[in-house]
Amino acid sequence: MSLNQAKALFEQKRYGEAQRALAALQSPEAGSVEALTIRGQIAGALKNWIEAAQAWEAAAQQADSAKDRQIFTRRLAEAARKSGQMSKAKQVLAQHLETFPKDKLAWREVAHLKLASENGGQDGKYWSERKEYIYYVAVKQIAERIAGNAYSILDVGSNATPVLDWFPEVPIRHSVDVRRPYKAEGIRSFKADFLNWEPKRRKFNVVLCLQVLEHLDRPREFAEKLVSMSDVAIVSVPYKWPENKTHWHKQDPVDEEKLASWFGRQPNFSYIATELSGEQRIVVVYDRTSATRWANIVPANFLYRWRTHGAELVLADGSEA
């Protein structure tokens, strides 16, 4: 394998083969700036941010030109932020801006870093400990099938988790949380109690509420508002966890019967995700327009639902958001 072959495989998005091609390279080609650049790009595409940061740092150290160092150190700062290495990202950016004070992209990264810090780190402790959970994989796949062509989406009880980043093409993305709404570019964040929150926008195409209801004193009122504000609501809760298993849960155990008592109906779709630890969570979907039970979720059913039919949802004051 040659460096050019590795580059071609990367450009074709054949990332695994490109990584193997890079691993087969001999010194000094294996440690060249070009090889490190490809390695950093692959790691970024795969969201392996720690590996990406290592590649960009090595590339910056070997760069011959100021222009290359500018690009590599900026990418290093981004990868450090996205891997949760906030102190490193801050240090790299400070040094970078001393050398390249007019770098607009670096100043944009400063803004991203500030938002990430407000979220408790790019992922935050809660997210970083849970983002690989099987139920999050399930929720993501379900939500992407439903909301891929949505016009608006709301995440309720975000706890600074970046689930709205799954939907960069959705024009209107809102996060609401009583303590830590998610903050990022393109997202409107509201620090508020959802039950008392009165947004201008009355309804959203899709409303997410993940691992929230089990914490509440009044889950039925909360569930009713979730449905009333959504065309489709996607909800997850712990499934049949024993009472007092987790001291901050107020509603365990939660099963299908208890969910039905909260939402006043059966879900259109449900999925039980089992972690390797044996813990289970149930993901349920409620379509406001239909009580029909779905065997699966077909993305084509939602392809034209919002963009061409009622994309301009009604606002409380009659205006557009």
C-alpha positions as CSV (number, residue, x, y, z in Angstrom):
1,M,0.0,0.0,0.0
2,S,1.2,3.5,-0.8
3,L,0.3,6.9,0.7
4,N,-1.6,7.8,-2.5
5,Q,-3.7,4.7,-2.1
6,A,-4.5,5.5,1.5
7,K,-5.5,9.0,0.4
8,A,-7.7,7.7,-2.4
9,L,-9.4,5.3,0.0
10,F,-10.1,8.1,2.4
11,E,-11.6,10.3,-0.4
12,Q,-13.9,7.3,-1.2
13,K,-14.9,7.2,2.5
14,R,-13.5,3.7,2.8
15,Y,-12.1,4.6,6.2
16,G,-11.3,1.2,7.5
17,E,-9.3,0.3,4.4
18,A,-7.6,3.7,4.5
19,Q,-6.6,3.1,8.1
20,R,-5.1,-0.3,7.2
21,A,-3.2,1.3,4.3
22,L,-1.7,3.8,6.7
23,A,-0.8,1.1,9.2
24,A,1.1,-0.7,6.4
25,L,3.3,2.3,5.5
26,Q,7.0,2.1,6.4
27,S,9.1,4.9,8.0
28,P,9.6,7.7,7.3
29,E,6.5,7.8,5.1
30,A,4.3,6.5,8.0
31,G,5.2,9.6,10.1
32,S,5.0,12.2,7.3
33,V,2.9,15.2,7.6
34,E,0.7,13.9,4.7
35,A,0.1,10.6,6.4
36,L,-0.7,12.3,9.7
37,T,-3.1,14.6,7.9
38,I,-5.0,11.7,6.4
39,R,-4.9,10.0,9.8
40,G,-6.4,13.1,11.5
41,Q,-9.1,13.4,8.8
42,I,-10.1,9.8,9.1
43,A,-10.3,10.0,12.9
44,G,-12.4,13.1,12.6
45,A,-14.8,11.5,10.2
46,L,-15.2,8.6,12.6
47,K,-15.5,11.0,15.5
48,N,-12.4,9.4,17.2
49,W,-11.5,12.8,18.6
50,I,-8.6,11.7,20.9
51,E,-6.9,9.9,18.0
52,A,-7.6,13.0,15.8
53,A,-6.0,15.3,18.4
54,Q,-2.9,13.1,18.5
55,A,-2.6,13.2,14.7
56,W,-3.0,17.0,14.4
57,E,-0.6,17.6,17.2
58,A,2.1,15.5,15.6
59,A,1.3,17.1,12.2
60,A,1.7,20.6,13.7
61,Q,5.0,19.7,15.2
62,Q,6.3,18.6,11.8
63,A,4.8,21.3,9.7
64,D,7.2,23.2,7.6
65,S,5.1,26.2,6.7
66,A,3.2,28.7,9.0
67,K,0.1,28.1,6.9
68,D,0.1,24.4,7.7
69,R,0.8,25.0,11.4
70,Q,-2.1,27.4,11.5
71,I,-4.4,24.7,10.0
72,F,-3.1,21.9,12.1
73,T,-3.2,23.7,15.5
74,R,-6.7,24.9,14.8
75,R,-7.8,21.4,14.1
76,L,-5.9,20.2,17.2
77,A,-7.9,22.7,19.3
78,E,-11.2,21.4,17.8
79,A,-10.4,17.8,18.3
80,A,-9.2,18.4,21.9
81,R,-12.5,20.2,22.6
82,K,-14.6,17.4,21.1
83,S,-12.7,14.7,23.0
84,G,-13.4,16.6,26.3
85,Q,-9.8,17.9,26.8
86,M,-11.0,21.4,27.6
87,S,-7.8,22.6,29.2
88,K,-5.7,21.4,26.3
89,A,-8.1,23.1,23.8
90,K,-7.9,26.4,25.7
91,Q,-4.1,26.2,25.9
92,V,-3.7,25.4,22.2
93,L,-6.1,28.2,21.2
94,A,-4.3,30.7,23.3
95,Q,-0.9,29.9,21.8
96,H,-2.5,29.7,18.3
97,L,-4.0,33.2,18.6
98,E,-0.7,34.7,19.8
99,T,0.8,33.6,16.5
100,F,-2.3,34.0,14.3
101,P,-4.4,36.7,15.9
102,K,-6.5,37.3,12.7
103,D,-7.5,33.7,12.2
104,K,-11.4,34.0,12.1
105,L,-11.9,30.3,12.2
106,A,-9.8,30.1,15.4
107,W,-12.0,32.8,17.0
108,R,-15.0,30.8,16.0
109,E,-13.5,27.8,17.8
110,V,-13.1,30.1,20.8
111,A,-16.9,30.6,20.7
112,H,-17.4,26.8,20.4
113,L,-15.1,26.2,23.4
114,K,-17.0,28.7,25.5
115,L,-20.3,27.0,24.7
116,A,-18.8,23.6,25.4
117,S,-17.5,24.8,28.8
118,E,-21.0,26.1,29.6
119,N,-22.3,22.6,28.8
120,G,-19.8,21.1,31.2
121,G,-17.3,20.1,28.5
122,Q,-18.1,19.2,24.9
123,D,-20.0,16.1,26.1
124,G,-20.2,16.8,29.8
125,K,-19.7,14.1,32.4
126,Y,-23.3,12.7,32.0
127,W,-23.0,12.4,28.2
128,S,-19.4,11.2,28.1
129,E,-20.3,8.3,30.5
130,R,-23.4,7.3,28.5
131,K,-23.0,8.2,24.8
132,E,-22.0,4.7,23.8
133,Y,-25.0,3.1,25.6
134,I,-27.0,0.8,23.4
135,Y,-30.2,2.7,24.1
136,Y,-28.7,5.9,22.8
137,V,-27.8,4.1,19.6
138,A,-31.4,2.9,19.4
139,V,-32.8,6.4,20.1
140,K,-30.6,7.9,17.5
141,Q,-31.6,5.5,14.8
142,I,-35.3,5.9,15.7
143,A,-35.1,9.7,15.8
144,E,-33.2,9.9,12.5
145,R,-35.8,7.8,10.7
146,I,-38.5,10.1,12.0
147,A,-36.9,13.6,12.1
148,G,-34.6,13.4,9.2
149,N,-36.7,15.8,7.2
150,A,-38.4,17.6,10.0
151,Y,-38.7,21.4,10.2
152,S,-38.5,21.8,14.0
153,I,-37.3,19.7,16.9
154,L,-37.3,20.2,20.7
155,D,-35.3,18.3,23.2
156,V,-36.8,18.4,26.7
157,G,-34.6,17.8,29.8
158,S,-31.4,18.0,27.7
159,N,-29.0,18.0,30.7
160,A,-26.4,19.6,28.3
161,T,-26.4,16.4,26.1
162,P,-25.8,17.1,22.4
163,V,-28.5,15.0,20.9
164,L,-29.7,17.9,18.8
165,D,-26.4,17.7,17.0
166,W,-27.8,14.6,15.3
167,F,-30.0,16.9,13.2
168,P,-27.9,19.6,11.7
169,E,-30.3,20.0,8.7
170,V,-33.4,20.7,10.9
171,P,-33.9,24.5,10.7
172,I,-35.4,25.0,14.2
173,R,-33.8,23.2,17.1
174,H,-34.6,24.1,20.7
175,S,-33.3,22.7,24.0
176,V,-35.1,23.3,27.3
177,D,-33.9,22.1,30.7
178,V,-34.5,23.3,34.3
179,R,-30.7,23.5,34.9
180,R,-28.6,22.8,31.9
181,P,-30.1,23.2,28.4
182,Y,-27.8,22.3,25.6
183,K,-26.0,25.3,24.1
184,A,-24.4,25.2,20.6
185,E,-24.4,27.1,17.4
186,G,-27.8,27.0,15.7
187,I,-29.7,25.9,18.8
188,R,-31.9,28.0,20.9
189,S,-31.5,27.2,24.6
190,F,-34.0,27.8,27.4
191,K,-33.4,27.4,31.1
192,A,-36.8,26.7,32.4
193,D,-39.2,24.2,34.0
194,F,-40.9,22.6,31.1
195,L,-44.3,22.5,32.8
196,N,-44.2,26.3,33.2
197,W,-42.4,27.0,30.0
198,E,-44.6,28.9,27.4
199,P,-42.6,29.2,24.2
200,K,-43.7,31.3,21.2
201,R,-43.8,28.1,19.2
202,R,-46.8,26.0,20.2
203,K,-45.8,22.8,18.4
204,F,-42.7,21.1,17.1
205,N,-42.6,18.4,14.5
206,V,-40.6,16.1,16.8
207,V,-40.1,16.3,20.6
208,L,-37.5,14.3,22.4
209,C,-37.5,13.5,26.1
210,L,-34.9,11.0,27.2
211,Q,-34.5,9.7,30.7
212,V,-36.5,12.5,32.3
213,L,-40.0,11.2,33.4
214,E,-38.6,8.8,36.0
215,H,-37.3,11.8,38.0
216,L,-40.5,13.7,38.2
217,D,-43.2,14.1,40.8
218,R,-45.9,14.9,38.1
219,P,-45.0,12.7,35.2
220,R,-48.6,12.5,33.8
221,E,-48.8,16.3,33.4
222,F,-45.3,16.3,31.8
223,A,-46.3,13.5,29.4
224,E,-49.5,15.3,28.4
225,K,-47.6,18.5,27.6
226,L,-44.9,16.5,25.6
227,V,-47.7,15.1,23.4
228,S,-49.6,18.4,23.1
229,M,-46.5,20.2,21.8
230,S,-45.4,17.5,19.3
231,D,-46.5,15.9,16.1
232,V,-44.3,12.9,17.2
233,A,-42.9,12.5,20.6
234,I,-39.9,10.1,21.3
235,V,-39.5,9.2,24.9
236,S,-37.1,6.9,26.8
237,V,-37.2,5.8,30.5
238,P,-35.6,3.0,32.5
239,Y,-37.5,-0.2,32.0
240,K,-38.6,-2.2,35.1
241,W,-35.8,-0.9,37.3
242,P,-36.5,-1.9,40.9
243,E,-37.7,0.7,43.3
244,N,-34.8,2.5,45.1
245,K,-32.2,1.1,42.6
246,T,-31.3,4.7,42.0
247,H,-32.1,7.2,44.7
248,W,-32.9,10.1,42.4
249,H,-35.5,8.1,40.5
250,K,-39.0,8.8,41.8
251,Q,-41.1,6.5,39.5
252,D,-39.3,3.2,39.3
253,P,-40.3,0.6,38.3
254,V,-41.7,1.9,35.0
255,D,-43.4,-0.5,32.6
256,E,-45.8,-0.3,29.7
257,E,-48.8,-0.1,32.0
258,K,-47.3,2.9,33.9
259,L,-46.4,4.6,30.7
260,A,-50.0,4.2,29.4
261,S,-51.3,5.8,32.6
262,W,-49.1,8.8,32.0
263,F,-49.7,9.2,28.3
264,G,-53.3,8.1,28.3
265,R,-52.7,5.7,25.4
266,Q,-50.4,3.0,24.0
267,P,-47.4,4.1,22.0
268,N,-47.3,3.7,18.2
269,F,-43.9,2.0,18.6
270,S,-41.7,0.7,21.4
271,Y,-38.3,-0.8,21.7
272,I,-36.5,-2.2,24.7
273,A,-32.8,-1.7,24.7
274,T,-30.7,-4.0,26.8
275,E,-27.2,-3.0,27.8
276,L,-24.4,-5.5,28.3
277,S,-24.8,-4.8,32.0
278,G,-28.3,-6.2,31.8
279,E,-29.9,-2.7,32.4
280,Q,-32.9,-2.1,30.2
281,R,-34.5,1.1,28.9
282,I,-37.7,1.4,26.8
283,V,-38.0,3.8,23.9
284,V,-41.6,4.8,23.0
285,V,-43.0,6.8,20.1
286,Y,-46.3,8.7,20.1
287,D,-47.8,10.0,16.9
288,R,-50.4,12.7,17.7
289,T,-52.2,12.0,14.5
290,S,-52.6,8.2,14.7
291,A,-53.1,5.5,17.3
292,T,-52.0,2.7,14.9
293,R,-49.4,0.4,16.1
294,W,-46.2,0.3,14.0
295,A,-44.3,-2.9,13.4
296,N,-41.3,-0.8,12.5
297,I,-40.4,2.8,11.6
298,V,-40.3,3.6,7.9
299,P,-38.4,6.8,7.0
300,A,-40.4,7.3,3.8
301,N,-43.5,7.8,5.9
302,F,-42.0,11.0,7.3
303,L,-40.2,12.2,4.2
304,Y,-42.8,14.7,3.1
305,R,-44.8,15.0,6.2
306,W,-43.5,18.4,7.5
307,R,-41.6,20.2,4.8
308,T,-44.5,20.3,2.4
309,H,-47.5,19.9,4.8
310,G,-47.6,22.4,7.6
311,A,-44.0,23.2,7.9
312,E,-44.9,26.7,9.2
313,L,-46.3,25.5,12.5
314,V,-48.5,27.9,14.4
315,L,-47.0,30.2,17.0
316,A,-48.7,31.4,20.1
317,D,-48.7,35.0,18.9
318,G,-49.5,34.1,15.3
319,S,-45.9,35.0,14.1
320,E,-43.1,32.8,12.8
321,A,-40.2,31.7,15.0
